[in-house]
Amino acid sequence: MPTITLPDGSQRSFDHAVSVADVALSIGAGLAKATVAGKV
């Protein structure tokens, strides 16, 4: 189960493998549309 820590310190946990797009979508649809890249 991956846990992603965001720059503000908040965390998001997932029960499956996720992409950067999946993480952005979990935060908000607008961010998902505007996301160009992510750091892994």
mmCIF entry with sequence, helices, sheets and N, C-alpha, C, O atoms, coordinates in Angstrom:
data_MODEL
# 
_entry.id   MODEL 
# 
_entity.id                         1 
_entity.type                       polymer 
_entity.pdbx_number_of_molecules   1 
# 
_entity_poly.entity_id                      1 
_entity_poly.type                           'polypeptide(L)' 
_entity_poly.nstd_linkage                   no 
_entity_poly.nstd_monomer                   no 
_entity_poly.pdbx_seq_one_letter_code       MPTITLPDGSQRSFDHAVSVADVALSIGAGLAKATVAGKV 
_entity_poly.pdbx_seq_one_letter_code_can   MPTITLPDGSQRSFDHAVSVADVALSIGAGLAKATVAGKV 
_entity_poly.pdbx_strand_id                 A 
# 
loop_
_entity_poly_seq.entity_id 
_entity_poly_seq.num 
_entity_poly_seq.mon_id 
_entity_poly_seq.hetero 
1 1  MET n 
1 2  PRO n 
1 3  THR n 
1 4  ILE n 
1 5  THR n 
1 6  LEU n 
1 7  PRO n 
1 8  ASP n 
1 9  GLY n 
1 10 SER n 
1 11 GLN n 
1 12 ARG n 
1 13 SER n 
1 14 PHE n 
1 15 ASP n 
1 16 HIS n 
1 17 ALA n 
1 18 VAL n 
1 19 SER n 
1 20 VAL n 
1 21 ALA n 
1 22 ASP n 
1 23 VAL n 
1 24 ALA n 
1 25 LEU n 
1 26 SER n 
1 27 ILE n 
1 28 GLY n 
1 29 ALA n 
1 30 GLY n 
1 31 LEU n 
1 32 ALA n 
1 33 LYS n 
1 34 ALA n 
1 35 THR n 
1 36 VAL n 
1 37 ALA n 
1 38 GLY n 
1 39 LYS n 
1 40 VAL n 
# 
_struct_asym.id          A 
_struct_asym.entity_id   1 
# 
loop_
_struct_conf.conf_type_id 
_struct_conf.id 
_struct_conf.pdbx_PDB_helix_id 
_struct_conf.beg_label_comp_id 
_struct_conf.beg_label_asym_id 
_struct_conf.beg_label_seq_id 
_struct_conf.pdbx_beg_PDB_ins_code 
_struct_conf.end_label_comp_id 
_struct_conf.end_label_asym_id 
_struct_conf.end_label_seq_id 
_struct_conf.pdbx_end_PDB_ins_code 
_struct_conf.beg_auth_comp_id 
_struct_conf.beg_auth_asym_id 
_struct_conf.beg_auth_seq_id 
_struct_conf.end_auth_comp_id 
_struct_conf.end_auth_asym_id 
_struct_conf.end_auth_seq_id 
_struct_conf.pdbx_PDB_helix_class 
_struct_conf.details 
_struct_conf.pdbx_PDB_helix_length 
HELX_P HELX_P1 AA1 VAL A 20 ? ILE A 27 ? VAL A 20 ILE A 27 1 ? 8 
HELX_P HELX_P2 AA2 ALA A 29 ? ALA A 34 ? ALA A 29 ALA A 34 1 ? 6 
# 
_struct_conf_type.id          HELX_P 
_struct_conf_type.criteria    ? 
_struct_conf_type.reference   ? 
# 
_struct_sheet.id               AA1 
_struct_sheet.type             ? 
_struct_sheet.number_strands   2 
_struct_sheet.details          ? 
# 
_struct_sheet_order.sheet_id     AA1 
_struct_sheet_order.range_id_1   1 
_struct_sheet_order.range_id_2   2 
_struct_sheet_order.offset       ? 
_struct_sheet_order.sense        anti-parallel 
# 
loop_
_struct_sheet_range.sheet_id 
_struct_sheet_range.id 
_struct_sheet_range.beg_label_comp_id 
_struct_sheet_range.beg_label_asym_id 
_struct_sheet_range.beg_label_seq_id 
_struct_sheet_range.pdbx_beg_PDB_ins_code 
_struct_sheet_range.end_label_comp_id 
_struct_sheet_range.end_label_asym_id 
_struct_sheet_range.end_label_seq_id 
_struct_sheet_range.pdbx_end_PDB_ins_code 
_struct_sheet_range.beg_auth_comp_id 
_struct_sheet_range.beg_auth_asym_id 
_struct_sheet_range.beg_auth_seq_id 
_struct_sheet_range.end_auth_comp_id 
_struct_sheet_range.end_auth_asym_id 
_struct_sheet_range.end_auth_seq_id 
AA1 1 THR A 3  ? THR A 5  ? THR A 3  THR A 5  
AA1 2 GLN A 11 ? SER A 13 ? GLN A 11 SER A 13 
# 
loop_
_atom_site.group_PDB 
_atom_site.id 
_atom_site.type_symbol 
_atom_site.label_atom_id 
_atom_site.label_alt_id 
_atom_site.label_comp_id 
_atom_site.label_asym_id 
_atom_site.label_entity_id 
_atom_site.label_seq_id 
_atom_site.pdbx_PDB_ins_code 
_atom_site.Cartn_x 
_atom_site.Cartn_y 
_atom_site.Cartn_z 
_atom_site.occupancy 
_atom_site.B_iso_or_equiv 
_atom_site.pdbx_formal_charge 
_atom_site.auth_seq_id 
_atom_site.auth_comp_id 
_atom_site.auth_asym_id 
_atom_site.auth_atom_id 
_atom_site.pdbx_PDB_model_num 
ATOM 1   N N  . MET A 1 1  ? 0.856  -1.170 0.000   1.00 0.00 ? 1  MET A N  1 
ATOM 2   C CA . MET A 1 1  ? 0.000  0.000  0.000   1.00 0.00 ? 1  MET A CA 1 
ATOM 3   C C  . MET A 1 1  ? 0.904  1.236  0.000   1.00 0.00 ? 1  MET A C  1 
ATOM 4   O O  . MET A 1 1  ? 1.514  1.545  1.023   1.00 0.00 ? 1  MET A O  1 
ATOM 5   N N  . PRO A 1 2  ? 1.000  1.942  -1.118  1.00 0.00 ? 2  PRO A N  1 
ATOM 6   C CA . PRO A 1 2  ? 1.833  3.140  -1.144  1.00 0.00 ? 2  PRO A CA 1 
ATOM 7   C C  . PRO A 1 2  ? 1.214  4.296  -0.363  1.00 0.00 ? 2  PRO A C  1 
ATOM 8   O O  . PRO A 1 2  ? 0.002  4.511  -0.402  1.00 0.00 ? 2  PRO A O  1 
ATOM 9   N N  . THR A 1 3  ? 2.052  5.025  0.336   1.00 0.00 ? 3  THR A N  1 
ATOM 10  C CA . THR A 1 3  ? 1.643  6.246  1.019   1.00 0.00 ? 3  THR A CA 1 
ATOM 11  C C  . THR A 1 3  ? 2.460  7.387  0.435   1.00 0.00 ? 3  THR A C  1 
ATOM 12  O O  . THR A 1 3  ? 3.690  7.339  0.425   1.00 0.00 ? 3  THR A O  1 
ATOM 13  N N  . ILE A 1 4  ? 1.770  8.414  -0.050  1.00 0.00 ? 4  ILE A N  1 
ATOM 14  C CA . ILE A 1 4  ? 2.403  9.564  -0.679  1.00 0.00 ? 4  ILE A CA 1 
ATOM 15  C C  . ILE A 1 4  ? 2.381  10.724 0.313   1.00 0.00 ? 4  ILE A C  1 
ATOM 16  O O  . ILE A 1 4  ? 1.326  11.059 0.852   1.00 0.00 ? 4  ILE A O  1 
ATOM 17  N N  . THR A 1 5  ? 3.539  11.338 0.556   1.00 0.00 ? 5  THR A N  1 
ATOM 18  C CA . THR A 1 5  ? 3.622  12.517 1.416   1.00 0.00 ? 5  THR A CA 1 
ATOM 19  C C  . THR A 1 5  ? 3.736  13.748 0.527   1.00 0.00 ? 5  THR A C  1 
ATOM 20  O O  . THR A 1 5  ? 4.651  13.853 -0.290  1.00 0.00 ? 5  THR A O  1 
ATOM 21  N N  . LEU A 1 6  ? 2.806  14.673 0.692   1.00 0.00 ? 6  LEU A N  1 
ATOM 22  C CA . LEU A 1 6  ? 2.761  15.893 -0.108  1.00 0.00 ? 6  LEU A CA 1 
ATOM 23  C C  . LEU A 1 6  ? 3.639  16.970 0.525   1.00 0.00 ? 6  LEU A C  1 
ATOM 24  O O  . LEU A 1 6  ? 3.978  16.869 1.704   1.00 0.00 ? 6  LEU A O  1 
ATOM 25  N N  . PRO A 1 7  ? 4.016  18.007 -0.244  1.00 0.00 ? 7  PRO A N  1 
ATOM 26  C CA . PRO A 1 7  ? 4.901  19.055 0.286   1.00 0.00 ? 7  PRO A CA 1 
ATOM 27  C C  . PRO A 1 7  ? 4.393  19.725 1.565   1.00 0.00 ? 7  PRO A C  1 
ATOM 28  O O  . PRO A 1 7  ? 5.198  20.198 2.368   1.00 0.00 ? 7  PRO A O  1 
ATOM 29  N N  . ASP A 1 8  ? 3.072  19.774 1.769   1.00 0.00 ? 8  ASP A N  1 
ATOM 30  C CA . ASP A 1 8  ? 2.537  20.402 2.985   1.00 0.00 ? 8  ASP A CA 1 
ATOM 31  C C  . ASP A 1 8  ? 2.543  19.458 4.186   1.00 0.00 ? 8  ASP A C  1 
ATOM 32  O O  . ASP A 1 8  ? 2.086  19.823 5.269   1.00 0.00 ? 8  ASP A O  1 
ATOM 33  N N  . GLY A 1 9  ? 3.065  18.236 3.991   1.00 0.00 ? 9  GLY A N  1 
ATOM 34  C CA . GLY A 1 9  ? 3.150  17.264 5.072   1.00 0.00 ? 9  GLY A CA 1 
ATOM 35  C C  . GLY A 1 9  ? 1.973  16.313 5.155   1.00 0.00 ? 9  GLY A C  1 
ATOM 36  O O  . GLY A 1 9  ? 2.040  15.319 5.879   1.00 0.00 ? 9  GLY A O  1 
ATOM 37  N N  . SER A 1 10 ? 0.894  16.590 4.431   1.00 0.00 ? 10 SER A N  1 
ATOM 38  C CA . SER A 1 10 ? -0.252 15.682 4.446   1.00 0.00 ? 10 SER A CA 1 
ATOM 39  C C  . SER A 1 10 ? 0.100  14.417 3.672   1.00 0.00 ? 10 SER A C  1 
ATOM 40  O O  . SER A 1 10 ? 0.984  14.422 2.815   1.00 0.00 ? 10 SER A O  1 
ATOM 41  N N  . GLN A 1 11 ? -0.606 13.336 3.987   1.00 0.00 ? 11 GLN A N  1 
ATOM 42  C CA . GLN A 1 11 ? -0.330 12.055 3.353   1.00 0.00 ? 11 GLN A CA 1 
ATOM 43  C C  . GLN A 1 11 ? -1.584 11.490 2.716   1.00 0.00 ? 11 GLN A C  1 
ATOM 44  O O  . GLN A 1 11 ? -2.697 11.707 3.195   1.00 0.00 ? 11 GLN A O  1 
ATOM 45  N N  . ARG A 1 12 ? -1.383 10.766 1.633   1.00 0.00 ? 12 ARG A N  1 
ATOM 46  C CA . ARG A 1 12 ? -2.467 10.060 0.952   1.00 0.00 ? 12 ARG A CA 1 
ATOM 47  C C  . ARG A 1 12 ? -2.035 8.606  0.820   1.00 0.00 ? 12 ARG A C  1 
ATOM 48  O O  . ARG A 1 12 ? -0.932 8.317  0.356   1.00 0.00 ? 12 ARG A O  1 
ATOM 49  N N  . SER A 1 13 ? -2.912 7.694  1.232   1.00 0.00 ? 13 SER A N  1 
ATOM 50  C CA . SER A 1 13 ? -2.630 6.263  1.134   1.00 0.00 ? 13 SER A CA 1 
ATOM 51  C C  . SER A 1 13 ? -3.517 5.646  0.069   1.00 0.00 ? 13 SER A C  1 
ATOM 52  O O  . SER A 1 13 ? -4.675 6.031  -0.097  1.00 0.00 ? 13 SER A O  1 
ATOM 53  N N  . PHE A 1 14 ? -2.960 4.691  -0.644  1.00 0.00 ? 14 PHE A N  1 
ATOM 54  C CA . PHE A 1 14 ? -3.681 4.005  -1.709  1.00 0.00 ? 14 PHE A CA 1 
ATOM 55  C C  . PHE A 1 14 ? -3.560 2.505  -1.492  1.00 0.00 ? 14 PHE A C  1 
ATOM 56  O O  . PHE A 1 14 ? -2.575 2.033  -0.925  1.00 0.00 ? 14 PHE A O  1 
ATOM 57  N N  . ASP A 1 15 ? -4.560 1.756  -1.943  1.00 0.00 ? 15 ASP A N  1 
ATOM 58  C CA . ASP A 1 15 ? -4.518 0.303  -1.788  1.00 0.00 ? 15 ASP A CA 1 
ATOM 59  C C  . ASP A 1 15 ? -4.104 -0.391 -3.080  1.00 0.00 ? 15 ASP A C  1 
ATOM 60  O O  . ASP A 1 15 ? -4.271 -1.603 -3.219  1.00 0.00 ? 15 ASP A O  1 
ATOM 61  N N  . HIS A 1 16 ? -3.566 0.373  -4.023  1.00 0.00 ? 16 HIS A N  1 
ATOM 62  C CA . HIS A 1 16 ? -3.109 -0.166 -5.306  1.00 0.00 ? 16 HIS A CA 1 
ATOM 63  C C  . HIS A 1 16 ? -1.983 0.726  -5.835  1.00 0.00 ? 16 HIS A C  1 
ATOM 64  O O  . HIS A 1 16 ? -1.769 1.832  -5.337  1.00 0.00 ? 16 HIS A O  1 
ATOM 65  N N  . ALA A 1 17 ? -1.272 0.238  -6.840  1.00 0.00 ? 17 ALA A N  1 
ATOM 66  C CA . ALA A 1 17 ? -0.222 1.052  -7.463  1.00 0.00 ? 17 ALA A CA 1 
ATOM 67  C C  . ALA A 1 17 ? -0.855 2.294  -8.080  1.00 0.00 ? 17 ALA A C  1 
ATOM 68  O O  . ALA A 1 17 ? -1.943 2.220  -8.651  1.00 0.00 ? 17 ALA A O  1 
ATOM 69  N N  . VAL A 1 18 ? -0.177 3.435  -7.967  1.00 0.00 ? 18 VAL A N  1 
ATOM 70  C CA . VAL A 1 18 ? -0.730 4.688  -8.482  1.00 0.00 ? 18 VAL A CA 1 
ATOM 71  C C  . VAL A 1 18 ? 0.291  5.411  -9.352  1.00 0.00 ? 18 VAL A C  1 
ATOM 72  O O  . VAL A 1 18 ? 1.500  5.236  -9.201  1.00 0.00 ? 18 VAL A O  1 
ATOM 73  N N  . SER A 1 19 ? -0.223 6.218  -10.255 1.00 0.00 ? 19 SER A N  1 
ATOM 74  C CA . SER A 1 19 ? 0.622  7.077  -11.085 1.00 0.00 ? 19 SER A CA 1 
ATOM 75  C C  . SER A 1 19 ? 0.574  8.493  -10.520 1.00 0.00 ? 19 SER A C  1 
ATOM 76  O O  . SER A 1 19 ? -0.221 8.789  -9.628  1.00 0.00 ? 19 SER A O  1 
ATOM 77  N N  . VAL A 1 20 ? 1.429  9.358  -11.043 1.00 0.00 ? 20 VAL A N  1 
ATOM 78  C CA . VAL A 1 20 ? 1.395  10.767 -10.644 1.00 0.00 ? 20 VAL A CA 1 
ATOM 79  C C  . VAL A 1 20 ? 0.022  11.351 -10.960 1.00 0.00 ? 20 VAL A C  1 
ATOM 80  O O  . VAL A 1 20 ? -0.507 12.148 -10.185 1.00 0.00 ? 20 VAL A O  1 
ATOM 81  N N  . ALA A 1 21 ? -0.557 10.960 -12.094 1.00 0.00 ? 21 ALA A N  1 
ATOM 82  C CA . ALA A 1 21 ? -1.888 11.448 -12.475 1.00 0.00 ? 21 ALA A CA 1 
ATOM 83  C C  . ALA A 1 21 ? -2.943 11.010 -11.461 1.00 0.00 ? 21 ALA A C  1 
ATOM 84  O O  . ALA A 1 21 ? -3.845 11.784 -11.144 1.00 0.00 ? 21 ALA A O  1 
ATOM 85  N N  . ASP A 1 22 ? -2.846 9.782  -10.949 1.00 0.00 ? 22 ASP A N  1 
ATOM 86  C CA . ASP A 1 22 ? -3.797 9.298  -9.936  1.00 0.00 ? 22 ASP A CA 1 
ATOM 87  C C  . ASP A 1 22 ? -3.701 10.125 -8.656  1.00 0.00 ? 22 ASP A C  1 
ATOM 88  O O  . ASP A 1 22 ? -4.719 10.467 -8.055  1.00 0.00 ? 22 ASP A O  1 
ATOM 89  N N  . VAL A 1 23 ? -2.483 10.443 -8.245  1.00 0.00 ? 23 VAL A N  1 
ATOM 90  C CA . VAL A 1 23 ? -2.291 11.246 -7.031  1.00 0.00 ? 23 VAL A CA 1 
ATOM 91  C C  . VAL A 1 23 ? -2.872 12.636 -7.239  1.00 0.00 ? 23 VAL A C  1 
ATOM 92  O O  . VAL A 1 23 ? -3.576 13.150 -6.370  1.00 0.00 ? 23 VAL A O  1 
ATOM 93  N N  . ALA A 1 24 ? -2.584 13.250 -8.383  1.00 0.00 ? 24 ALA A N  1 
ATOM 94  C CA . ALA A 1 24 ? -3.114 14.584 -8.676  1.00 0.00 ? 24 ALA A CA 1 
ATOM 95  C C  . ALA A 1 24 ? -4.635 14.561 -8.687  1.00 0.00 ? 24 ALA A C  1 
ATOM 96  O O  . ALA A 1 24 ? -5.266 15.479 -8.163  1.00 0.00 ? 24 ALA A O  1 
ATOM 97  N N  . LEU A 1 25 ? -5.233 13.535 -9.269  1.00 0.00 ? 25 LEU A N  1 
ATOM 98  C CA . LEU A 1 25 ? -6.691 13.431 -9.319  1.00 0.00 ? 25 LEU A CA 1 
ATOM 99  C C  . LEU A 1 25 ? -7.282 13.260 -7.923  1.00 0.00 ? 25 LEU A C  1 
ATOM 100 O O  . LEU A 1 25 ? -8.383 13.743 -7.657  1.00 0.00 ? 25 LEU A O  1 
ATOM 101 N N  . SER A 1 26 ? -6.568 12.579 -7.029  1.00 0.00 ? 26 SER A N  1 
ATOM 102 C CA . SER A 1 26 ? -7.079 12.409 -5.663  1.00 0.00 ? 26 SER A CA 1 
ATOM 103 C C  . SER A 1 26 ? -7.107 13.742 -4.914  1.00 0.00 ? 26 SER A C  1 
ATOM 104 O O  . SER A 1 26 ? -7.873 13.904 -3.964  1.00 0.00 ? 26 SER A O  1 
ATOM 105 N N  . ILE A 1 27 ? -6.277 14.690 -5.338  1.00 0.00 ? 27 ILE A N  1 
ATOM 106 C CA . ILE A 1 27 ? -6.253 16.016 -4.723  1.00 0.00 ? 27 ILE A CA 1 
ATOM 107 C C  . ILE A 1 27 ? -7.342 16.894 -5.326  1.00 0.00 ? 27 ILE A C  1 
ATOM 108 O O  . ILE A 1 27 ? -8.031 17.620 -4.610  1.00 0.00 ? 27 ILE A O  1 
ATOM 109 N N  . GLY A 1 28 ? -7.493 16.824 -6.642  1.00 0.00 ? 28 GLY A N  1 
ATOM 110 C CA . GLY A 1 28 ? -8.529 17.619 -7.300  1.00 0.00 ? 28 GLY A CA 1 
ATOM 111 C C  . GLY A 1 28 ? -8.456 17.480 -8.808  1.00 0.00 ? 28 GLY A C  1 
ATOM 112 O O  . GLY A 1 28 ? -7.381 17.281 -9.373  1.00 0.00 ? 28 GLY A O  1 
ATOM 113 N N  . ALA A 1 29 ? -9.611 17.587 -9.455  1.00 0.00 ? 29 ALA A N  1 
ATOM 114 C CA . ALA A 1 29 ? -9.679 17.441 -10.908 1.00 0.00 ? 29 ALA A CA 1 
ATOM 115 C C  . ALA A 1 29 ? -8.908 18.550 -11.619 1.00 0.00 ? 29 ALA A C  1 
ATOM 116 O O  . ALA A 1 29 ? -8.272 18.306 -12.645 1.00 0.00 ? 29 ALA A O  1 
ATOM 117 N N  . GLY A 1 30 ? -8.962 19.763 -11.081 1.00 0.00 ? 30 GLY A N  1 
ATOM 118 C CA . GLY A 1 30 ? -8.234 20.875 -11.686 1.00 0.00 ? 30 GLY A CA 1 
ATOM 119 C C  . GLY A 1 30 ? -6.734 20.640 -11.674 1.00 0.00 ? 30 GLY A C  1 
ATOM 120 O O  . GLY A 1 30 ? -6.049 20.920 -12.657 1.00 0.00 ? 30 GLY A O  1 
ATOM 121 N N  . LEU A 1 31 ? -6.223 20.126 -10.563 1.00 0.00 ? 31 LEU A N  1 
ATOM 122 C CA . LEU A 1 31 ? -4.797 19.825 -10.474 1.00 0.00 ? 31 LEU A CA 1 
ATOM 123 C C  . LEU A 1 31 ? -4.433 18.717 -11.448 1.00 0.00 ? 31 LEU A C  1 
ATOM 124 O O  . LEU A 1 31 ? -3.388 18.776 -12.096 1.00 0.00 ? 31 LEU A O  1 
ATOM 125 N N  . ALA A 1 32 ? -5.285 17.711 -11.555 1.00 0.00 ? 32 ALA A N  1 
ATOM 126 C CA . ALA A 1 32 ? -5.017 16.607 -12.477 1.00 0.00 ? 32 ALA A CA 1 
ATOM 127 C C  . ALA A 1 32 ? -4.914 17.110 -13.914 1.00 0.00 ? 32 ALA A C  1 
ATOM 128 O O  . ALA A 1 32 ? -4.074 16.634 -14.678 1.00 0.00 ? 32 ALA A O  1 
ATOM 129 N N  . LYS A 1 33 ? -5.758 18.063 -14.282 1.00 0.00 ? 33 LYS A N  1 
ATOM 130 C CA . LYS A 1 33 ? -5.707 18.619 -15.639 1.00 0.00 ? 33 LYS A CA 1 
ATOM 131 C C  . LYS A 1 33 ? -4.451 19.456 -15.848 1.00 0.00 ? 33 LYS A C  1 
ATOM 132 O O  . LYS A 1 33 ? -3.905 19.481 -16.951 1.00 0.00 ? 33 LYS A O  1 
ATOM 133 N N  . ALA A 1 34 ? -3.982 20.145 -14.802 1.00 0.00 ? 34 ALA A N  1 
ATOM 134 C CA . ALA A 1 34 ? -2.855 21.063 -14.924 1.00 0.00 ? 34 ALA A CA 1 
ATOM 135 C C  . ALA A 1 34 ? -1.497 20.400 -14.689 1.00 0.00 ? 34 ALA A C  1 
ATOM 136 O O  . ALA A 1 34 ? -0.464 21.005 -14.977 1.00 0.00 ? 34 ALA A O  1 
ATOM 137 N N  . THR A 1 35 ? -1.477 19.177 -14.175 1.00 0.00 ? 35 THR A N  1 
ATOM 138 C CA . THR A 1 35 ? -0.227 18.508 -13.836 1.00 0.00 ? 35 THR A CA 1 
ATOM 139 C C  . THR A 1 35 ? 0.555  18.135 -15.087 1.00 0.00 ? 35 THR A C  1 
ATOM 140 O O  . THR A 1 35 ? 0.023  17.531 -16.018 1.00 0.00 ? 35 THR A O  1 
ATOM 141 N N  . VAL A 1 36 ? 1.827  18.508 -15.088 1.00 0.00 ? 36 VAL A N  1 
ATOM 142 C CA . VAL A 1 36 ? 2.696  18.191 -16.216 1.00 0.00 ? 36 VAL A CA 1 
ATOM 143 C C  . VAL A 1 36 ? 3.681  17.095 -15.824 1.00 0.00 ? 36 VAL A C  1 
ATOM 144 O O  . VAL A 1 36 ? 3.983  16.215 -16.629 1.00 0.00 ? 36 VAL A O  1 
ATOM 145 N N  . ALA A 1 37 ? 4.184  17.145 -14.589 1.00 0.00 ? 37 ALA A N  1 
ATOM 146 C CA . ALA A 1 37 ? 5.191  16.186 -14.148 1.00 0.00 ? 37 ALA A CA 1 
ATOM 147 C C  . ALA A 1 37 ? 5.119  16.031 -12.639 1.00 0.00 ? 37 ALA A C  1 
ATOM 148 O O  . ALA A 1 37 ? 4.509  16.848 -11.950 1.00 0.00 ? 37 ALA A O  1 
ATOM 149 N N  . GLY A 1 38 ? 5.734  14.997 -12.141 1.00 0.00 ? 38 GLY A N  1 
ATOM 150 C CA . GLY A 1 38 ? 5.809  14.771 -10.704 1.00 0.00 ? 38 GLY A CA 1 
ATOM 151 C C  . GLY A 1 38 ? 7.147  14.144 -10.365 1.00 0.00 ? 38 GLY A C  1 
ATOM 152 O O  . GLY A 1 38 ? 7.778  13.519 -11.218 1.00 0.00 ? 38 GLY A O  1 
ATOM 153 N N  . LYS A 1 39 ? 7.580  14.307 -9.132  1.00 0.00 ? 39 LYS A N  1 
ATOM 154 C CA . LYS A 1 39 ? 8.846  13.742 -8.672  1.00 0.00 ? 39 LYS A CA 1 
ATOM 155 C C  . LYS A 1 39 ? 8.555  12.482 -7.878  1.00 0.00 ? 39 LYS A C  1 
ATOM 156 O O  . LYS A 1 39 ? 7.752  12.495 -6.945  1.00 0.00 ? 39 LYS A O  1 
ATOM 157 N N  . VAL A 1 40 ? 9.217  11.387 -8.258  1.00 0.00 ? 40 VAL A N  1 
ATOM 158 C CA . VAL A 1 40 ? 9.008  10.104 -7.586  1.00 0.00 ? 40 VAL A CA 1 
ATOM 159 C C  . VAL A 1 40 ? 10.175 9.845  -6.665  1.00 0.00 ? 40 VAL A C  1 
ATOM 160 O O  . VAL A 1 40 ? 10.213 8.814  -5.992  1.00 0.00 ? 40 VAL A O  1 
# 
